[in-house]
Amino acid sequence: MRHIHALLATAALAATVPATDAMAAATPTPSPAMTMAMAPGVAIRAYDQMAFDQAQAANKPILVWVHAPWCPVCREQEKAIKQITADPAYRDLVVLRIDFDTQKPLWQKFATMQSTLIGFHGKRETGRVAHESDVARVAPVLRSTLSGS
């Protein structure tokens, strides 16, 4: 009998909570990875040699980014990249992030330090900037990938 009373009390309480509040309470807070995926702009993916080769063969715009998770400049670069690539002109841009801490032989092929952005259009390098996070300095590198110049 007590069990029935508990069920009735729970049902009565649920009926007093607006549906939007109940739904909000049941919806988990998005993780940083989910937020990144939901953000407008292009996806930032882990560097993959096959993806890089395919993008070059397809003559696509490519941004290779040497990134360190502990680097404050890299964190600011991510904000700049997301802001710039929110423009639909960058919808085909392939952004590949190289981890400075775990992919040393790979990043050494492209750069000498973390927080380096290297633009390509197909197989041709179009621009680069290192240790800069200002949108005005990052944007020309990204823009260069679109036209190849």
C-alpha positions in Angstrom: 0.0 0.0 0.0 2.9 2.4 0.8 4.3 1.7 -2.6 1.1 2.8 -4.3 1.1 6.0 -2.3 4.7 6.7 -3.3 3.8 6.2 -7.0 0.8 8.5 -6.7 2.9 11.2 -5.0 5.6 10.9 -7.7 3.0 11.1 -10.5 1.4 14.2 -8.8 4.8 15.9 -8.5 5.7 15.1 -12.1 2.3 16.6 -13.2 3.2 19.9 -11.5 6.6 20.3 -13.3 6.3 21.9 -16.7 7.4 19.7 -19.6 10.2 22.0 -20.6 11.7 21.9 -17.0 11.4 18.1 -17.0 13.0 17.9 -20.4 15.8 20.3 -19.4 16.5 18.3 -16.2 16.7 15.1 -18.2 19.0 16.6 -20.9 22.7 16.1 -20.1 25.0 19.1 -20.4 27.1 18.8 -23.6 30.7 17.8 -23.2 33.4 20.0 -24.7 33.7 17.5 -27.5 30.0 17.6 -28.2 30.1 21.5 -28.1 32.9 21.5 -30.6 30.9 19.2 -32.9 27.8 21.4 -32.6 29.7 24.6 -33.2 29.3 26.2 -36.6 32.2 26.0 -39.0 34.3 23.1 -40.1 35.2 20.1 -38.0 38.7 20.0 -36.5 39.9 16.4 -36.8 43.0 14.6 -35.6 45.7 14.4 -38.3 45.3 11.4 -40.5 47.8 10.8 -43.3 45.2 9.2 -45.5 42.8 12.1 -45.0 45.6 14.6 -45.8 46.6 12.6 -48.9 43.0 12.4 -50.2 42.4 16.1 -49.6 45.6 17.0 -51.5 44.7 14.7 -54.4 41.2 16.3 -54.5 42.9 19.8 -54.6 41.0 20.8 -51.4 41.8 23.6 -49.0 43.6 22.2 -46.0 44.8 23.6 -42.7 47.4 21.6 -40.7 47.6 22.8 -37.1 50.3 21.8 -34.7 48.5 22.0 -31.4 49.4 21.3 -27.8 46.6 21.0 -25.3 48.5 22.9 -22.6 49.4 25.8 -25.0 47.4 29.0 -24.3 48.1 30.3 -27.8 46.7 27.1 -29.3 43.5 27.5 -27.2 43.1 31.0 -28.7 43.9 29.7 -32.2 41.1 27.3 -31.9 38.7 30.2 -31.2 40.1 32.1 -34.2 39.8 29.0 -36.4 36.2 28.4 -35.4 35.3 32.1 -35.8 36.8 32.3 -39.3 35.4 29.0 -40.5 31.9 29.9 -39.5 31.8 31.6 -42.9 30.3 29.2 -45.5 33.2 29.9 -47.8 35.2 27.5 -45.6 32.7 24.6 -45.8 35.2 22.4 -47.8 38.3 23.3 -45.6 39.9 20.2 -44.1 41.4 21.0 -40.7 43.8 18.4 -39.4 45.3 18.9 -35.9 48.7 17.3 -35.0 49.3 16.7 -31.3 52.6 18.3 -30.3 53.0 16.0 -27.3 52.3 12.7 -29.0 53.1 13.1 -32.7 56.6 14.6 -32.6 58.0 12.9 -35.8 54.9 14.0 -37.7 54.9 17.7 -36.6 58.6 17.9 -37.2 57.8 17.3 -40.9 55.6 20.4 -40.9 56.9 22.8 -38.2 59.4 23.6 -35.5 57.0 24.5 -32.7 53.4 24.1 -31.4 50.8 26.7 -32.3 51.8 26.6 -36.0 49.1 26.8 -38.7 50.0 25.7 -42.2 47.7 26.3 -45.1 47.6 24.2 -48.3 45.5 24.2 -51.4 45.9 20.7 -52.8 49.6 19.9 -52.7 50.9 23.4 -52.6 51.6 25.2 -49.3 49.8 28.6 -49.4 50.7 30.2 -46.1 51.8 29.7 -42.5 51.8 31.5 -39.2 53.3 30.4 -35.9 52.5 31.5 -32.3 49.8 33.9 -33.5 46.1 33.8 -32.4 44.9 37.2 -33.5 42.1 36.6 -36.1 43.6 39.3 -38.3 46.9 37.3 -38.5 45.3 33.8 -38.7 42.6 34.7 -41.3 45.1 35.3 -44.2 46.5 31.7 -43.8 43.0 30.2 -43.9 41.9 32.5 -46.8 45.0 31.4 -48.8 43.8 27.8 -48.7 40.7 28.7 -50.7 42.3 30.2 -53.7 45.6 28.5 -53.6 47.5 31.8 -53.5 
